[in-house]
Amino acid sequence: MMHSNEPTPTNLSYDDPTVSTPLNELIVRAGGDPNGSDARFIREMLVTSLKLLQDGRDRGELKLMAASMKELRHAFRVFARYPHVRKISIFGSARTPEEHPDYSAAVEFSKSMALRDWAVITGAGDGIMKAGHIGPGRESSFGLAIRLPFETTANTVIEGDPKLITFRYFFTRKLMFVSQADAVAVFPGGFGTQDETFEVLTLVQTGKSSMIPIVLLEGEGGTYWRDWSKFVNDTLLGSKFISPEDRNLYYIAKDAADAADHVQRFYRNYHSSRFVRDDFVIRVRQPFRPEAIERLNDEFAVLVRDGRIEQRGALPEEEDHLELPRVVFTHTRHKYGLLRQLIDRINEFEPADPD
């Protein structure tokens, strides 16, 4: 029989006045409002930190949690300076030489995205990461570097820029790659590239990340994604480890221009989405005709748990982008590959005639 070595904690809750009062005083000293809507989360983080003392966590665990929190705070502060710029994360090998077709395609693609007013996020190294910065240039580039024994410096494009962030941990770095990206583009690479590719696919497939376009591309004459697709179809789908609709979550582009067009097309009418309780809310730029909504109900009824897909204004609980029309339905929280297909269908519709 196993016995826990953890100490029995005393009650420590941010709802307890003996705890919340000094915490609120700290919030005020930091320039915050203890009665504000965000103060609860600050109190939760402070109380959670204090509970680590009761848990008897060792120094290594405390160092990991403290360092990761500091990394995330700094990274969010950097990105917060550019809230209205759409960003695309580019993954790919650090070993790709400059004369390789993949490198040229990455330069062309990232330049094309910058010309469409997008900024580019890469891992700040050489190879595809450097190519992804050469295209847009330093001004439209973000770098998320990782401290490794054999990769300790950033590429010459982003080195010394305030938009270069260096991480100690892969998990905090990957969180920023996904959380700050409105799209992801992947070029051929090794274990790290595949890890990043399947991570973002898994997050979107399970609804743990916002729906974004994920485009796979390479230079002229390459077979990397054709071979990868064969593995996905023959082994993953063939063994029923994934569902057929999961293949809608990614797009294998013909070339750099096709990849840029695919990303841009995703935002033709779609703006953003979120859950409000059990309702999935899709914000769109323009409303469309009633017959288009009927088509969505006919094609995607399997995604609706209760009721129907409706077009309406903002829900009472929403606080941002209130001016945009919505497509709303109670989602089953399954089949996110079909949800991607629904967004593609929305982008095909022509806007409703103005009144």
N, C-alpha and C positions, 0 to 999 in steps of 0.2 A: 504494500500500500504506500502510495506516495504522499509525502507531507510537504506543504509549502514552506519555504524559508522566508517568505515576504512578511514584514511586520504588519500588525493589524493597525490600519490607519484610523486616526481620529477624524471626525466629520470636518471636511474642508470644502465649503460650497460658496460660490459667488453670490448665492441668494441669502447667505447668513450675514446679517448686518455687521457682525464683528469682523467679517472678512471683507464685505463689499465696501464698507466705509473707508478703510485705509486704501483700498484699491481705487475708489473713486477720487480720493485725494491725489493719488499718483496720476490719474488720468487728467485731472485739472492742471497739475503741475506740468504735464507734458503738452498742455495747450488744447486738450480735448474736452468734449462735453459728456459728462457721465450719464446724462439722460438721453444722449443721442442714440440713433438706431444702431450705430456700429460699436457703441461702448460695450455691449454685451459680449461681443467676440473678443475684445481686448481683455475683459475680465476672465473669460474662459481660458485664454492663452496664459494669463498670469497664474490662475489657479492651477491649471494643468502643470505648469512649471514647478509650482510649489509642491504639488503632489509627488513629484519625482523624489523629493527628499523623504517623504513617507514610504515611497516604494523601495528605497534603498538601492537605487540604480548606481552602477559603478561608474568610474570616471570616464572610461571609454565611451559608454553609452551617452553620458551627459555631454561630452565633447562633440559627438556626432550630431546630437539634436541641436545644440547651441550653434554649431558651425553651419548646419543646414538652414536654420532659421535666419541667420545673418546673411547667408548667400541669397536666399529667396528675397529677403527684404531689399537688399541692394539691387538685385536684378529687376524686381518690380518697379523700383524707383527710376531706374534707367529707362525702362519701356514706357513708364507713365508720362514721360516728356514728349512722347509721340503718339498720342491716343487716336488720332484721326488718320493715321497712315496705315493702309493695308500692308500686311507683311507676309512673305512666303519663306518658309524654311526649306533650305536645300541640303540634302544629304548626299554623300558620295565619298569615294575613296580619297584619302590623303596621299596615296601613292600614284595617282594618275599623272603621267608626265605631260608637260605643256604641249608636246607635239601630238598627243593622242586625240582622236576624233571626239571622245567624250569630253575632253577639256574644252575643245572648240565649241561644242554644243552647249556646254554649261555657260561659257562666256556669252554666246548668242542669246540663250534663253534668259539669263539674268539681265542682260541689257534690254531685251524686249519687255521684260516685266517692269523695269525702271522707267521706260518710256511710257508705260501705262500708269505711272505714278505709284508703283509698288516699291516697298523696301525689301531687302533680302537679308535673311538670317542664315548664317552658316556656322560651322564649328571653328572657324577662324584659322584653321591650319592651311596646309598647302594642298596641291592636287585640286579636286573638284571644289573644295571649300574656297580656295584662292580664286579659282575661275568664277565662282559665284559672286565674288566681290569685285572682280575686274570689270564685269559687265556693267553694274550700276555705279561703280566708283565708291569712294570712301563715304561720301555724304549720305548715300542711300543704303549703307551696309551696317548690319549689326553682327558682332562676333561673340560666340559663346564658346570660349576656350575651356579645355580641361587640363589639369595638371597631370602630366604623365612623364615618366623618366626619359622617354625617347621623343616626346613632342612637347617642348617647354616654351616655345615662342609662337607668337601669332604671325600670320603672313604679313607681307610688307604693305598690303593695302590698308589693313585695319589696325596694325600695330600703333599703339599710342592714342587711339581714338577713344573718347569717352563712352562710345557705344560698344566697346570691347569689355566683356565681363568674363572673368576667369573663375572657374568652378573647381572645387575639390572633389565633388561627388557627381557621378554620372546621373543619379536619379533626380537631383535638383536641376541639372543642366537639361535633361530630357523634358522635365516638366515645363521649363521655359520655352523650349523648342516648340512644344505642342500648344501650350496655353496662349502664346503670343502670336501664333500663326493663323492666318486666314486661308492658307493653302500650304501644301507640302509637295515638293518635287524631289524625286530620288533618281540619282545616277548610279551606275554600277559601282559596287564596292564590296568589302569583305564582311567579317563578322559584325563589326560596328554598324555598318550600313544596313545589314539585314536585321540586326536588333532594332534599330530605329524604325525601319520600315514596318516590321511586324508589330512593334509597339503601337505605332499610330493607327495601324489597321485594327488592332485589337480594341483600342480605346474608342474608335468610332463605331466598330461593330457592336460593342456592348453598351453604347450610349454614354460612356464615361467622358467623352469629349464631344465638342460641337461638331456638327456635320461640316466637313470641309472637302474641297477637291484634293485628291491625292493622285498625282500624275507621275508616271514612270517613263523615263526617256534616256536615250544614249546617242552616241555619235553615229555617223553614217557607217553602215556595214556591220554594226554590232548585233550579237545574238543573245546578249545577257538576259533581257527581259522575255524573249521568246522561250529560252530554256527555263527561266523562272516560272513563266506561265504554264509550261508543260508540267512542271512539278506540282504547281497549285492545282491544276485540273486533274492530273492523273493520280496524284497521291493524296492531297488534302481533300479535294472534292470526291475523288474516286473512292476513298475510304470513309466518306461521310463525316470527316472532321470539320468541314465547313458546309454551308448551304449554298445552293446555286446563286441566290441573290447576293451573297457576300462578294461576288466578283464585280458587282456594281460599285463597290467602294473605291476601286482604283481604275485608272485609265492608262493604257500603254499608248504613248503618243508616237506618231509617225516621225516627227522631228521637233526641233525647238519651237518653230512657229506654231505647229499644231498644239504643242503643250501649252503655250501662252494663250492661244485662243480658247483652249478647253477651260483654263482657270478663269479667264475673263467671262466666258459664257455662263459659268456657275453663278455669277453675280449679276446676270442680265436683269432679273427681276427680284430674285431672292436677296434679302438683306442680312438676316440673322435669325436665330431661333433660340428658344429656351423652354423649359418646363415651368408651368405655373400650377402647382399641385400635380394633378394627373393629366392636365391638359397640355398638349404640345402646341406651342405658339410659333408660327412661322411669320416673320415680318417680311412684307414685300414692298417694293418701291411703288408699284402701281396696282390698283384693283383690276380684276378681270371680269368677264361677262358671267352671268349666272350659269350658262350652259357649260362653262369650263369647270365650275364647282361640281356640277352633276357628273362630269366625266371623271373627276377625281374620286367621287363617291363610288362610281361604277368600277374603276380600276383598282382602287386601293382600300376597299372595304375591310380587307383582312388586317389592316393596321389600326382599325377603329375598335376600341373596346366597347364603348357605349355611344349611342347617338349617331351623329353624322359629321362630316367635314363641313365647316361653315366659314364664310368670309365675313369679317366683322372688324370693329375697331379694337383699341387696346382694352385689355382686361383691367378691372379696378385695381388689382394688385401690382400692375406694372408701373414702373417709374421712368423708363427711358424710351426714346423713339416713339413717343405717344402719337405723333402725327402720321405714322405709317399704318396702312391697312394690314390686317392679319388674316391668316388662314389658321383655324383652330380646330382641334379635335382631341378627344380622349384617347391617348395612345396606349397600345398594348405593351409597349416597351419591348417589343420583339421585332425581328426582321428589319434591322436598320439598313440593310442593303436595299430593301424596297422603299424605305423612306428616302434614300438617296435618289431613287428612280422618281419618286413623287416630286422632289425638288427639281429634277430635270424637266419633268412635265410642266411644272409651274413656269419654268423659264421659257418654255415653248409658246405659252399662251400670249396672245396679243392683249394689250390693255383694253379695259372697257371704254366705250365711247363716252366722252365727257358730257356732263349734263348740260 
